[in-house]
Amino acid sequence: MKLTLQKDGRTYSFQTEKGKDISISLNPNGPRAWYVEPMRIEPVRTEQFLGSVAEGGAVNFRDVYFNPHGHGTHTENVGHIIDTDVPVVNSISSSHYFAKLVTVELRRKDATQGVSQGASQDLPQDLSQNLETCASQDLPQDLSQNLETGASQDLPQDLSQNLETAASQGDWVVNEESLMGVDLNVEALIIRTKPNDHSKTKRQYSGTNFPYLTIGAMQRIVDAGVQHLLVDLPSVDREEDGGALAAHHLFWNVPAEPNFQKTITELIYVPNEISDGNYILNLQVSNFANDAAPSRPMLFDLEEE
């Protein structure tokens, strides 16, 4: 089916059957962050009922255990950082948005001087392996809380040392230079970071001091008027920041005047065969009464009539 739409006096179209899925599914082997355990899908089992056809039940009837912020692609709104319950679906005002996909270089942020050095080619080749091996399955149960609300003293000693070592070497970030020359005047901005490979669909990010957005980068995004931001990272903020969540606060204008119409989508994966450029974004978000919910962003090639 071909849909036609207009914007700023111009007419565009896209084919609905040619969507490109940039989400990561909720599955037991998917990516994890914030020290959550692997998500689980288990048949319901009672004395009178078995929810597994493979085991002799009449139907498959399963319980699903997961954390929206810690497992797979998810979309969140300002309810994430304020004391008011705001279902994330309340922040989705349209079925489709004009969007731009940009691929950016991660840069090293010097730990002492706070300046950016180098580009993504300086990243160690084993970065993906490091992320995968920093898994959280052996962590104590009480550390399954969101690290964004904690501090380093709450971490096991070895993980706290890992974070301190990574910080002393400087963080990998998306900063103002990463976005230099990019026209950010779009409704939805999708950021793909380099290096980019399929390992992003299964990485274990907990305790890895993963890359994030600097305040300078987020300020550019806010100034451009971006309403929906999508990133292939677990968070727009640093993993361990003492609970500041500065980029989240800046994006949603908290506490001055919280914006209830903007969203951040995290843990996406954009395959390399999808080119940078302009698209139509269909941001499909599950109707959860929560500040975050699993989502399935879809991109559609945009043609001007």
TITORPA-942081 format. One record per residue (C-alpha): residue number from 1; residue in one letter; x, y, z. Coordinates in nm, 2 decimals, padded with zeros to 4 digits. Layout:
! TITORPA-942081
   n res   east  north     up
 NUM   a      X      Y      Z
...
//
This chain:
! TITORPA-942081
   n res   east  north     up
   1   m  00.00  00.00  00.00
   2   k  00.12  00.35 -00.09
   3   l  00.06  00.63  00.16
   4   t  00.09  00.99  00.07
   5   l  00.14  01.28  00.31
   6   q  00.23  01.65  00.30
   7   k  00.47  01.86  00.50
   8   d  00.57  02.22  00.44
   9   g  00.40  02.24  00.11
  10   r  00.56  01.93 -00.03
  11   t  00.41  01.59 -00.10
  12   y  00.58  01.26  00.01
  13   s  00.49  00.89 -00.01
  14   f  00.61  00.56  00.12
  15   q  00.52  00.19  00.08
  16   t  00.37  00.04  00.39
  17   e  00.49 -00.32  00.31
  18   k  00.85 -00.21  00.30
  19   g  00.92 -00.13  00.66
  20   k  01.27 -00.18  00.81
  21   d  01.25 -00.30  01.17
  22   i  01.52 -00.14  01.39
  23   s  01.41 -00.30  01.72
  24   i  01.56 -00.57  01.92
  25   s  01.31 -00.83  02.03
  26   l  01.24 -00.93  02.39
  27   n  01.41 -01.27  02.42
  28   p  01.62 -01.45  02.68
  29   n  01.94 -01.40  02.48
  30   g  01.88 -01.03  02.41
  31   p  02.07 -00.73  02.54
  32   r  02.06 -00.64  02.91
  33   a  02.15 -00.34  03.12
  34   w  02.11 -00.21  03.48
  35   y  02.19 -00.55  03.63
  36   v  01.86 -00.71  03.54
  37   e  01.86 -01.09  03.50
  38   p  01.77 -01.25  03.16
  39   m  01.41 -01.21  03.07
  40   r  01.21 -01.53  03.11
  41   i  00.92 -01.69  02.92
  42   e  00.77 -01.98  03.12
  43   p  00.46 -02.20  03.07
  44   v  00.19 -02.16  03.34
  45   r  00.19 -02.47  03.55
  46   t -00.08 -02.56  03.81
  47   e -00.23 -02.88  03.93
  48   q -00.51 -02.84  03.69
  49   f -00.34 -02.67  03.39
  50   l -00.03 -02.69  03.18
  51   g  00.04 -02.41  02.94
  52   s  00.27 -02.59  02.70
  53   v  00.16 -02.78  02.39
  54   a  00.50 -02.94  02.36
  55   e  00.45 -03.09  02.71
  56   g  00.10 -03.21  02.65
  57   g -00.11 -02.90  02.72
  58   a -00.39 -02.79  02.50
  59   v -00.25 -02.44  02.44
  60   n  00.06 -02.24  02.49
  61   f -00.01 -02.01  02.79
  62   r  00.31 -01.84  02.92
  63   d  00.41 -01.59  03.18
  64   v  00.67 -01.33  03.07
  65   y  00.91 -01.17  03.31
  66   f  01.11 -00.87  03.20
  67   n  01.21 -00.51  03.28
  68   p  01.12 -00.25  03.02
  69   h  01.43 -00.04  03.08
  70   g  01.67 -00.33  03.10
  71   h  01.56 -00.57  02.82
  72   g  01.54 -00.50  02.45
  73   t  01.42 -00.20  02.26
  74   h  01.20  00.03  02.47
  75   t  01.05  00.38  02.46
  76   e  01.03  00.60  02.76
  77   n  00.88  00.94  02.85
  78   v  00.93  01.21  03.11
  79   g  00.75  00.98  03.36
  80   h  01.09  00.81  03.39
  81   i  01.23  01.10  03.60
  82   i  00.94  01.27  03.77
  83   d  00.71  01.17  04.05
  84   t  00.40  01.15  03.84
  85   d  00.29  00.83  03.66
  86   v  00.27  00.91  03.29
  87   p  00.21  00.61  03.06
  88   v  00.45  00.63  02.77
  89   v  00.18  00.58  02.51
  90   n  00.04  00.92  02.62
  91   s  00.34  01.08  02.45
  92   i  00.28  00.92  02.11
  93   s  00.06  01.17  01.93
  94   s  00.09  01.04  01.57
  95   s  00.13  00.71  01.40
  96   h  00.41  00.84  01.18
  97   y  00.69  01.09  01.20
  98   f  00.94  01.25  00.97
  99   a  01.28  01.11  01.08
 100   k  01.65  01.12  01.01
 101   l  01.90  00.84  01.06
 102   v  02.26  00.95  01.13
 103   t  02.56  00.74  01.19
 104   v  02.81  00.90  01.44
 105   e  03.16  00.85  01.55
 106   l  03.21  00.78  01.92
 107   r  03.48  01.00  02.07
 108   r  03.70  00.97  02.37
 109   k  03.62  01.21  02.65
 110   d  03.93  01.28  02.86
 111   a  03.86  01.20  03.22
 112   t  04.06  01.49  03.36
 113   q  04.01  01.77  03.10
 114   g  03.67  01.68  02.98
 115   v  03.76  01.72  02.61
 116   s  03.70  01.49  02.32
 117   q  03.98  01.31  02.16
 118   g  04.00  01.07  01.86
 119   a  03.72  00.89  01.68
 120   s  03.57  00.55  01.67
 121   q  03.87  00.40  01.49
 122   d  04.05  00.42  01.82
 123   l  03.80  00.19  01.99
 124   p  03.95 -00.14  02.08
 125   q  03.85 -00.42  01.85
 126   d  03.74 -00.63  02.14
 127   l  03.50 -00.37  02.27
 128   s  03.20 -00.59  02.18
 129   q  03.36 -00.89  02.35
 130   n  03.43 -00.68  02.66
 131   l  03.06 -00.58  02.67
 132   e  02.94 -00.93  02.63
 133   t  03.17 -01.08  02.89
 134   c  03.07 -00.82  03.15
 135   a  02.74 -01.01  03.20
 136   s  02.53 -00.98  03.51
 137   q  02.40 -01.33  03.56
 138   d  02.63 -01.39  03.86
 139   l  02.53 -01.07  04.04
 140   p  02.35 -01.09  04.37
 141   q  01.97 -01.05  04.35
 142   d  01.96 -00.71  04.53
 143   l  02.17 -00.55  04.25
 144   s  01.89 -00.59  03.99
 145   q  01.79 -00.24  04.07
 146   n  01.83  00.03  03.81
 147   l  02.19  00.16  03.84
 148   e  02.07  00.50  03.74
 149   t  01.94  00.54  04.09
 150   g  02.24  00.40  04.26
 151   a  02.60  00.49  04.32
 152   s  02.93  00.31  04.28
 153   q  02.96  00.22  04.64
 154   d  02.66 -00.01  04.60
 155   l  02.84 -00.22  04.33
 156   p  03.04 -00.53  04.40
 157   q  03.40 -00.43  04.45
 158   d  03.53 -00.57  04.12
 159   l  03.26 -00.40  03.91
 160   s  03.32 -00.07  04.10
 161   q  03.69 -00.10  04.01
 162   n  03.60 -00.17  03.65
 163   l  03.40  00.15  03.63
 164   e  03.67  00.35  03.79
 165   t  03.93  00.21  03.56
 166   a  03.72  00.29  03.25
 167   a  03.65  00.64  03.38
 168   s  04.02  00.71  03.44
 169   q  04.09  00.62  03.08
 170   g  03.81  00.85  02.96
 171   d  03.45  00.77  02.84
 172   w  03.34  00.70  02.49
 173   v  03.07  00.95  02.40
 174   v  02.85  01.11  02.13
 175   n  02.94  01.48  02.16
 176   e  02.88  01.80  01.97
 177   e  03.16  01.71  01.72
 178   s  02.99  01.37  01.65
 179   l  02.69  01.57  01.53
 180   m  02.88  01.83  01.34
 181   g  02.73  01.91  01.00
 182   v  02.41  01.71  01.07
 183   d  02.08  01.89  01.01
 184   l  01.88  01.80  01.32
 185   n  01.57  01.98  01.22
 186   v  01.35  01.67  01.23
 187   e  01.06  01.53  01.44
 188   a  01.25  01.21  01.51
 189   l  01.63  01.16  01.52
 190   i  01.78  00.81  01.51
 191   i  02.14  00.78  01.62
 192   r  02.35  00.48  01.51
 193   t  02.69  00.46  01.67
 194   k  03.01  00.31  01.53
 195   p  03.14  00.05  01.54
 196   n  02.81 -00.12  01.45
 197   d  02.75 -00.49  01.43
 198   h  02.50 -00.76  01.52
 199   s  02.65 -00.81  01.86
 200   k  02.44 -00.51  01.98
 201   t  02.14 -00.75  01.98
 202   k  02.28 -00.95  02.26
 203   r  02.53 -00.74  02.46
 204   q  02.54 -00.74  02.84
 205   y  02.60 -00.38  02.92
 206   s  02.59 -00.39  03.30
 207   g  02.91 -00.26  03.46
 208   t  03.08 -00.17  03.12
 209   n  03.07  00.21  03.13
 210   f  02.90  00.21  02.80
 211   p  02.90  00.51  02.56
 212   y  02.65  00.79  02.62
 213   l  02.55  01.15  02.50
 214   t  02.73  01.45  02.64
 215   i  02.53  01.75  02.75
 216   g  02.66  01.95  02.45
 217   a  02.52  01.69  02.21
 218   m  02.19  01.67  02.39
 219   q  02.17  02.05  02.39
 220   r  02.20  02.05  02.01
 221   i  01.93  01.79  01.98
 222   v  01.70  01.99  02.21
 223   d  01.77  02.32  02.03
 224   a  01.68  02.16  01.70
 225   g  01.34  02.07  01.83
 226   v  01.37  01.69  01.81
 227   q  01.06  01.53  01.97
 228   h  01.15  01.17  01.95
 229   l  01.51  01.05  02.00
 230   l  01.62  00.69  01.93
 231   v  01.97  00.56  02.02
 232   d  02.14  00.22  02.00
 233   l  02.27  00.26  02.36
 234   p  02.11  00.15  02.69
 235   s  02.08  00.51  02.80
 236   v  02.15  00.87  02.68
 237   d  02.33  00.92  03.02
 238   r  02.64  00.77  03.17
 239   e  02.59  00.43  03.34
 240   e  02.72  00.56  03.67
 241   d  02.65  00.93  03.73
 242   g  02.53  00.94  04.09
 243   g  02.16  00.96  03.98
 244   a  02.20  01.29  03.79
 245   l  02.06  01.18  03.46
 246   a  02.15  01.52  03.32
 247   a  02.08  01.44  02.95
 248   h  01.73  01.30  03.04
 249   h  01.65  01.61  03.24
 250   l  01.77  01.84  02.96
 251   f  01.57  01.66  02.69
 252   w  01.25  01.67  02.89
 253   n  01.31  02.01  03.05
 254   v  01.29  01.89  03.40
 255   p  01.23  02.04  03.65
 256   a  01.16  02.38  03.49
 257   e  00.87  02.28  03.26
 258   p  00.85  01.90  03.20
 259   n  00.77  01.81  02.84
 260   f  00.51  01.53  02.82
 261   q  00.51  01.49  02.44
 262   k  00.87  01.38  02.39
 263   t  01.01  01.03  02.40
 264   i  01.35  00.85  02.41
 265   t  01.39  00.51  02.26
 266   e  01.69  00.31  02.37
 267   l  01.86 -00.02  02.27
 268   i  01.76 -00.01  01.90
 269   y  01.98 -00.18  01.64
 270   v  02.01 -00.03  01.29
 271   p  02.18 -00.28  01.05
 272   n  02.46 -00.13  00.83
 273   e  02.26 -00.20  00.51
 274   i  02.02  00.08  00.61
 275   s  02.16  00.40  00.48
 276   d  02.17  00.73  00.66
 277   g  01.91  00.97  00.54
 278   n  01.54  01.07  00.57
 279   y  01.27  00.83  00.65
 280   i  00.92  00.80  00.79
 281   l  00.92  00.65  01.14
 282   n  00.64  00.44  01.27
 283   l  00.70  00.42  01.64
 284   q  00.50  00.12  01.77
 285   v  00.48  00.12  02.15
 286   s  00.31 -00.13  02.37
 287   n  00.02  00.01  02.56
 288   f  00.16 -00.03  02.91
 289   a  00.05  00.19  03.20
 290   n  00.42  00.26  03.27
 291   d  00.68  00.52  03.20
 292   a  00.85  00.28  02.96
 293   a  00.73  00.00  02.73
 294   p  00.87 -00.24  02.47
 295   s  00.86 -00.08  02.13
 296   r  00.91 -00.16  01.76
 297   p  01.03  00.14  01.56
 298   m  01.00  00.08  01.18
 299   l  01.16  00.29  00.91
 300   f  01.01  00.35  00.57
 301   d  01.19  00.49  00.26
 302   l  01.06  00.84  00.19
 303   e  01.00  00.96 -00.17
 304   e  00.91  01.31 -00.27
 305   e  00.63  01.33 -00.53
//
